[in-house]
Amino acid sequence: MIRALLNILKIHFSMSRPWKPEDDWDFQFWMDQHGLTITQERDLLEE
């Protein structure tokens, strides 16, 4: 589980590859599974 988070962070901060919507969904799913919530910047910009 920790490895999954590290992989997500590695992808997120990797300059060689853009952040994709499906990555957000995977991350959100992982957070939901552990009872955590995050506020995505995209959601803030839409308001």
N, C-alpha and C positions, 0 to 999 in steps of 0.2 A: 504493500500500500504506500509506504514511504517512497519506494522506487517510482511508483506511478506519478506521485507528486513531483519528484525530482525530474522525471522525464518531461512532464508538462512545463515545468519552469525552464528546463533546458531548451525546449522548443520555443517557448515564449520569448526568451532572451537571445535566441539564435538569429544572427543577422543574415544568415544564408537562406532563411526560409520565412516567408510571411506568416503571420498568425491567421488561421482559417476559422470560419464559423464552427466547423465540426470539432475543432479543438476546444472552443468555448463550451460546447455541449458536453464533451467528455469531462472537462474540468468541473462544470456545474454538477454533473451527475456524481462525480467523485466527492465533491463537497457535500452534496445532499445526503449521500450515503453515510457520511460521518457527522451529520447534524450541524453542518456549518453553512453559513450563508455569506455571499459576497455581493457587493454592489458593482455592477459592471459600468465602466465609464460610458459605454454606448447608451445605456439606459438613462444616465444622467443628462446626456446631451439631447436626448429626444424630448425631455420634459420642458 
